[in-house]
Amino acid sequence: MPLTNEQKVALFRNLVRAMTFDQLMLRLIRSGRLVGFYHEGSIAMAPGVAAGSFLEKSDILWPHLRGHGIAHMVGKGIDITTYFAEHMGRVTGCCKGRSSYHCSFPDDHVHGWSGNMGANFPMSVGHGFSAKYKKSGQVVMSCSGDGSYGEGRAHEAMLMAANWKLPVIFWCENNQMSQHTAITDIFPGQFISALAAGYGIPAKVVDGHDLFACGEAALSAIDHARRGKGPIFIECVMVRPHEHSVGSVNAAGAKKRDPEQMAQWKATLDPQKAAAKSLLEEGLMTQKQIKQIVADAGKEADAIEEFCEQSPKATPPIEELIAGVYAT
Ligand SMILES: Cc1ncc(C[n+]2csc(CCOP(=O)(O)OP(=O)(O)O)c2C)c(N)n1
């Protein structure tokens, strides 16, 4: 489904913001101010932005872990400031600074992570079933990496969603790496989306470094699901030009990846540069307007950093902590 000029500019703005916030995350963790670790998004953020940007507020979004879902949430218009505060363990965080990135935004129908890869699959089927049963008109954007499709739950979910014609979009961000394992070591086919054919789910493969191709795919997929045509599978293919995460210590024994190759990918496959070039060539934006978007995103990131630094650290007493535990 073709994008309007306004949609292209909006996608570009969201991508610039998402990639700027990704840099802020790296800055915070490298300076020891962020709790835990961070799964860098880098040049793999175009699919996330596209996945979030055309959803209605009432639609359900399960973001992908890469970039900690910032791209997906920026797309859906979530308050990223409180998300950063959460990462930094501040009382102003969206879960009062207690969850690191295992948090959610229930009022915006955005669900976080349990740390259990593939947990989104059965939950997405549940949400899809609920939407259909209640005739709510909602669609479910269920984002995962390629690695999660080795999970049995992915297949149960695809089968049930197909059988019941649920409004679920299986949005696969295939960066060809699952933590420290190359996809070619664990998957025999060329495309993950080929798996969808077995369940009769239509599928499309797009270049995950092409912001506008991802945007068109997202628009079509949302339209497909909204019209009651059942699930659809979109696979965005990319590279991962860095290690699995920053701040984690579990990379021992990982196969060494070629640093020169990764640097070359970073330089040549940057979706922001490609989108800016295309907007300029199409005459949709001037160089000055593009620079303004970049400058505004930088100011926004500085304001987020300042807000988090000023916010008190979350050190709740034990009684208050366990008040948020619903089951053991
Ligand atoms: C059930 C489960 N198995 C293994 C892990 C460890 N783990 C964390 S991230 C990850 C790789 C995920 O790969 P993918 O879904 O392709 O996302 P990517 O990081 O490549 O973007 C793994 C195996 C986990 N968190 N949960």
The ligand as an SDF file (V2000), in Angstrom:
LIG
                    3D

 26 27  0  0  0  0  0  0  0  0999 V2000
   13.0680  -18.8480   25.9260 C   0  0  0  0  0  0  0  0  0  0  0  0
   14.3900  -18.1110   25.8130 C   0  0  0  0  0  0  0  0  0  0  0  0
   15.4390  -18.7570   25.2500 N   0  0  0  0  0  0  0  0  0  0  0  0
   16.6350  -18.1260   25.1500 C   0  0  0  0  0  0  0  0  0  0  0  0
   16.7940  -16.8550   25.6210 C   0  0  0  0  0  0  0  0  0  0  0  0
   18.1420  -16.1500   25.5280 C   0  0  0  0  0  0  0  0  0  0  0  0
   18.0740  -15.1480   24.4620 N   0  0  0  0  0  0  0  0  0  0  0  0
   17.9200  -13.8400   24.7440 C   0  0  0  0  0  0  0  0  0  0  0  0
   17.8690  -12.8970   23.3570 S   0  0  0  0  0  0  0  0  0  0  0  0
   18.0850  -14.2650   22.3780 C   0  0  0  0  0  0  0  0  0  0  0  0
   18.1820  -14.1540   20.8790 C   0  0  0  0  0  0  0  0  0  0  0  0
   17.0020  -13.5940   20.2740 C   0  0  0  0  0  0  0  0  0  0  0  0
   17.1890  -13.5960   18.8910 O   0  0  0  0  0  0  0  0  0  0  0  0
   16.1920  -12.8710   17.9680 P   0  0  0  0  0  0  0  0  0  0  0  0
   14.8020  -13.1910   18.4110 O   0  0  0  0  0  0  0  0  0  0  0  0
   16.5320  -13.1950   16.5800 O   0  0  0  0  0  0  0  0  0  0  0  0
   16.4250  -11.3390   18.2850 O   0  0  0  0  0  0  0  0  0  0  0  0
   17.6950  -10.4360   17.9980 P   0  0  0  0  0  0  0  0  0  0  0  0
   18.3730  -10.2840   19.3250 O   0  0  0  0  0  0  0  0  0  0  0  0
   18.5280  -11.1390   16.9870 O   0  0  0  0  0  0  0  0  0  0  0  0
   17.2050   -9.1450   17.4960 O   0  0  0  0  0  0  0  0  0  0  0  0
   18.1820  -15.4230   23.1190 C   0  0  0  0  0  0  0  0  0  0  0  0
   18.3800  -16.7730   22.5500 C   0  0  0  0  0  0  0  0  0  0  0  0
   15.6700  -16.2250   26.1970 C   0  0  0  0  0  0  0  0  0  0  0  0
   15.7470  -14.9740   26.6530 N   0  0  0  0  0  0  0  0  0  0  0  0
   14.4790  -16.8660   26.2710 N   0  0  0  0  0  0  0  0  0  0  0  0
  1  2  1  0
  2  3  1  0
  2 26  2  0
  3  4  2  0
  4  5  1  0
  5  6  1  0
  5 24  2  0
  6  7  1  0
  7  8  2  0
  7 22  1  0
  8  9  1  0
  9 10  1  0
 10 11  1  0
 10 22  2  0
 11 12  1  0
 12 13  1  0
 13 14  1  0
 14 15  2  0
 14 16  1  0
 14 17  1  0
 17 18  1  0
 18 19  2  0
 18 20  1  0
 18 21  1  0
 22 23  1  0
 24 25  1  0
 24 26  1  0
M  CHG  1   7   1
M  END
$$$$
